[in-house]
Amino acid sequence: MMRRSVKREFFRNVIPSMIAFAFTGVYAIVDGFFVGRNVGDAGLAAINVAYPLVALIQAAGTGLGMAGAIQIAINKGKGDEETERRYLGNAFVLLLLAGILLTGLLLMFYPVILRLFGASGEIYTYGAGYIRIIAAGAAIQVFSTGMMPIIRNYDGAVTAMAAGFVTNIIFDWLFVSVLGYGVEGAAVATLMGQAVTVVPAVIYLTRKVGLFHYAYFPLRGNVVRYLLAIAASPFGLTLSPNIVIMIINKGSIVYGGDTAVSCYAVVSYVICVVQLLVQGVGDGAQPLIGRYYGSREYEGVRKVRAMAYMMAAGVTILCIGAIIMTRGSLAGIFGVSSQVQEMYETVILYFAAGLVFAAFLRVTTSYFYAVEQNLSAYILIYGEPSLLAVLIALVLPGLLGLSGVWIAEPVTQASLALAGGFLLARSARKSAGNRGSQTQ
């Protein structure tokens, strides 16, 4: 009976989560599609160079929202409603403060940051126009991404994300293709889509749990500290792929120029969708893992984790097959040059090779922060950009040139997958010890 119930609950949580994460990733792809076809390679490359700053905003929302969601799930499992209400309210306030802080910081420092990312000439001009508008609406984006994991803990669906996604497509077409507003038009369309996501999310929580009466909003020091400590894991997990984009963009500029950057823009869009689908599996399983963990039902935790690995593996294999079948035509959808298209056909295979390792890492990391094993999550999350930076700055491109830039990412993911296996084995021994102490 329990197995059947776990399976039903797993799919009820994971499928909406995957869809929600896919919508998040496709926002950037939609921008890239319209900008690539109407502005050209430089506009497409500019959005890719600027996108880590967009990802910083989304990661802040995801990190804080997921931190609140984890504690909501754990305390629901414990039956501690008062603590659940406190985490809900404090997470909501932190999302608001993060949005205000990021707006100010990004508007002040985006020119310096874009230069550090290697942007110059047309790429800098387009990138600055894009990120200036995105930064002005940072609070909208923080709430858009942060409310989703919280809603999943209250059985929320993805209707809000779907409405935002459709809105983004409509206004991208209008502002970029019809009115010719270029990258600035794409940025405005993204903000409008995310605004459409926020309003239904708040309405849902208000109707479902009576948000403004149920939650405790006054900040408590111990709650805030714990939320920030937990948030570091999902924040890093969301941001890490985009730090990777930044590092590879820099290597691409140095060793391959604008053509390599434009090629990697298309590669990163494709890989990003796969990674977000897999992250949707891990984070979708989080509420269920958290509830079982909070109620000390460790058998349920293991079953959900096993199903998450199987689901992630299946999704990844299907995506790799699709990547291979479409590699001869997909880049052309973005309106890139024939030179970029030809380069993409080879480069995408390097990155596809690392996706199996990436899938294992993302589910493992989500499991670690769902059961409050934050140190293990930190190692895997922040190890990826750290090791990649070393490989690109000091090792592989010096030996292999531009090819060294391309293979650095799958090498990094394979290395960290080994580390993840070790940490998972250690976690299993710890869990066995917990179950043994319960039976004594």
N, C-alpha and C positions, 0 to 999 in steps of 0.2 A: 504493500500500500504506500509506504513512504517513498519507494523508488518511483512509482507512478506519479505521486504528488510532486516530487522533486523535478521530474522531467517536465511536467506540465508548467510548473512555476518557472523553470529555467527558460523555456521558450517564450513564455509570456513576458519575461524581463529582457531577454537578449535580443529578440527580433526588433522590438521598438528601439532599443539602444543602437543597434547596428544602423537602422534607418536614420536615426537622429545624427549619428556621427557621419554617415555618408552625406547627408545634407550639409553638414558643417564644411566638409571638404569640397563639396561641389560648388559652394559659393565662389571659391577662388578659381575653380575651373571654368565656371560660367564667365567670370570676369576675363580670364585669359582667352576664352573662345572669342568673345566679342572684340576685345582689344586686339588680339592677334590678327583677326580678319579685317579690322578697320583701321588700325594704327600701324601694324607691322611688327617685325622682329624686335625692334627697340622697345616698343610698348610692352610686348610680351615679356621680354627680359626684365624690364623695369618693375613690373608687378612681382616677378619672382624674386628680384633683389630686395624689394620692399616688404615682401610677405612675412619675413621673420618678425617684423614689428607688429603686423596684424596678428600673427600667432602669439606674440607676447600678451596681447590684450585677451585673446581667446583662452590662452593658458591660465591667465589670472582668474578668469571666470570659471573655467573648468576646475581648477585646483580648489578654489574656495567652495564652489558648489559641491564638488565631490567630497571634500572634507566634511561639510555639513551632512551630506547624504550618508556617508559612512557611519557617523555618530548617530544619526537618526535611525538607521537600520539596526545598529548594535543595541541601542537603548529600547527600540521597539521589541527586539528579541528578549531583552531583560525585563520588559514590562515597566520600564521607568519613564513614565509619560512626562514628568516634570523636566527631567534632563533633556528628553527629546525636544520639548518645546523651546528650551533655552538654546540648544544648538541650531534649531531652525531659525529663530529670530536673530541670533548673533551672526549666522552665516549671511542672512539677508542684508544686515547692516554693513558687513565687511564687503559684500559685493558692491554696494553703493560707494563706499569709501575708496575702494580700489579703482572704480571707474573714474572718479574725480581726480585721483592722484595720477593715473596714467594719462588722462587728457592733458594735464599740465606739463608733465615730464616730456611726453612725446612731442607736443607742440614746441617746446623749447629746444629739444635736442635732436630732432629727426634729421636736420641737415648734416650734423656731425656724424651721426650714426650711419647714414647712407654713404658718406664718404669712406667711413671705415669699412663698410661692406664692399667697397671697390667700385661704387657707381660713379660715373663721370659722363660728360657730354649729354647726349639725348637720353641715355638711360637714367642719369641723375635727374634731369628735368622732368621726365615722365614719372619717375619714382617719387619725387618730392610732391608733385601735384596729387598723386594718388594717396600718399600716406598722410598729407596735411588734412584731407577731408576725413579719412578714416580715424585719425587721432581726435579730431573734434567730436566725433561720436563714440568715443571709447566706452563711455558708461553704458550705452545701448548694447554694445557688443559683449561687455562683461556680464550684463544681466541675461542676454540671449543665451550664452553658453553656460552660465552658472546655474540658471534655473532648471535646466534639463535634468541633471542628475538628481536634484532634489525632487522634482516631479515624479521621476521613476520610482522613488521610494513611497510615493502615494498613489501608485498604479496609474500614473499619467501616460497618455499616449503621445504620438508624435505629430498630431494635427497641426500644432503651432509651427513646428519646423517645416512641415510641408507647405503651409500657407506662406511662410517667409521665403522659402525657396522659389515658389512660383512668382511671388512678387519681385524677387531679385531678377529672374529671367525676363519678366515683362519690362522692367525699367532699364535693365542692361540693353535690351533691344532698342527701346525708345531713346535713351540718352546717348548710346554709343553709335548704333547703326543708323538711326533715323535723324537725330539732331546733331550728331557729330561732336559730342562733348568729350570724346576720347577717354583717357584714363580717369579723369575727374568724374565723368559721367558714370563709369563703372563703380567708383568708390561711393557715390551717392546712392546708386542702386543697391549696393551691398548694405548700407546703413538702413535703407528703407525696408529691405527684406528682414533684417534682424529686428527692427522696431515692430514689425508685424508679428514676429515670434514672441516678443516680450509680453505684449498685452494679453494674449490668450493664456500665457503661462501664469501670470499673476491672477487672472480671473479664475483659472482652474484651482489654484491653491486656496483662493478666497472661498470658493464654493465647496471644495473638498474638505478642508480642515478649518475654515474660518481664519485665514492667515493672520489678519490684523487683530483678532481677539485671542487666537490660540497661541501664537508665538510670543516669546519673551525677547523684546528687542534691546533693552539696556545691556550694554557690553559688560561682560564679566571677564576679569583678567585671566583667570585660569581657563575659561572656555576659549577665549581668543587665542591664547598661547597654544592650546592643544589643536585648535582648528588650523593655525598657521603651520604647526609641525606636520600635521597630516597632509595639508595642502601642498607641501613641498614635493610630494610624490606624484600626484596626478598633474600638478603644474608642470613638473619636469617631464613627465611622460607626454604631455601635450606639446610642450615647447621643444623638446629634444629633437624631433624630426626637422624642425625649422631652424634650429641651431646647425643641424647637419646641412640643411639647404644653404645656410650662410657660409659654412666652411667650404662646401663643394663649389658654391658660386665663386668664392675667392680663388680657389684652385683653378676653376675653369677659366676665369679671366686671365690669370697669370700664364697658364699653359696652353689655352686654346682660343682666347679672345671672345668677341661678341657672338660668334657662331656657336662656340661651345656653351656659352651662357644661355643662349636661346634654346639650344638642344636640351640642356638640363632643365630648363623651365617646363618643357613638355614632359620630360621624364619624371620630374618631381610631382607634377599634377597626377600622373597615372599611379605612381607609387603611393602618393599620399592617400588616394581613395582606398587602396588595398589596406594600408596601415590603419586607417580610420575604421574600416569595417571590422578589422581584427580587434582594435581597441574597443569597439562597440561590444564585441563578445565579452571581453574581460570586464569592462565597466558595467555591462548589463547584468553580468553574474554577481556583481558586487553587492547589491541589496540582499540577495538570497544568501550569499556567503556571510555577510555581516549579521544577518538575523540568526543563522545557525551558529555562528561563532559566539554571538552574544548570549544565546541560550545554551551554550556548551554542547551542542549536538555536532560533534566533530566528524561523525560518519556522513552527515549531510554536507558538511564543508567539502569533504573529499570527493563526494559524488558530483557536486556542482563543478568543482575544479576539473575533474576528469571530463565532464561533458563540455566544458569550455575549451579544453585542449582539442577535443575531437572536432568541435564546431569550427574553431579557428583553423585547424589543419585542412578541413574540407573547403572552407571559403578560400584559403590561400591557394590551394591546388587549382581550384576552378579559375581563380584570377590569373594565375601564371599561364594557364592554357589560353585564356582570352588575350593576354598580353602577347604571347607568341603568335597567335593567329592574326592579330591586328597590327603587328609591328610595321608592316609594309605600307599601311595607309593611315594610321591613327594621327600621326603628327600633322598630316595635311589638313585635318579638320581645323587646326588652329591657324591656318593661313601662313605657315612658315615657308621659308625658301626651300628649294630643292636640295641645297647643300645641308641645311639643318635636318630635313627629312632623311637624307641618306645617313647622316651621323646617328640619328635617333635609332634607326633600325639595328645598329650594332650595340649602342650604349645601353638601351633598355634591357638587353639580355644580362648585362653585368648586374644590374639592380634587381632583376627578377630572381637571380640566383640567391640573393640574400633574404628573400621574403619569408621563406620557411623558418629561418632563424629568427627573423623579426616577429613572426606570429607567436613563436614560443616565448620570446622575451616579453611581449606585451601582455599576454595572459598571465605569465608568471609574476610580472610586476604588479598587475591589478590584484592578483591574489594576495601578494605580500602586504599592500597597503590596506586591503579589505580586512585583514586579520591583525592589523596594527604592528606588523613587522617592518617598520619604516626604514631601518638601516639597510636591510637587504634590498628594499625597493630603491633607496638612494643609490646604492652601488650600481645597480643595473641601469637606472635612468641616466645618471650623470656620468657613468662610465662610457656611454656611447659617444657623446660629443668630445669627451676628453681624449679617448683613444683615437678617434677619427682625426682630431686636430694634430695629434702627434704623427700619425701615419702620413697625412698629407703634407704637413710642414717639414718633416724631417726624413721621411723614409721613401715612400713609394713613387711619387712623381720624380724624385731625383734619379731613380733607377729606370722608370718606365715612361716618363713624360706624362702626357695627358691620360694615357691608359691607367697610370698609377692613381690618378684622381678618381677614375671611374671604379676601380676595383677596391678602393679603400673602404667603402661602405660595406659591401658583403663580407670582407675580411673582418671588419669590426664586429658585425653582427654575429658571425660564427664564433669569434673569440668570446663575446659576452654570453652567448648561448651556453657555452661550456661553464662559465662562471655561474650562470643561472641554474644549471643542473646541480652544481655543487651546493648552492644555497638552498635549493628546493629539497635536496636530500637531508640537509641539516634541519630544515623546517619539519620534515617528516619525522625525524628522530625526536624533535622537541614535542610534536603533537602526540607521538606514541607515549612519551613520558607523561604528558598531561592526562591521557586516557588511563594510563596505569595508576596514577595517583588518585583518579576518581574512583577506581574500583577497590582501593584499599580501605 
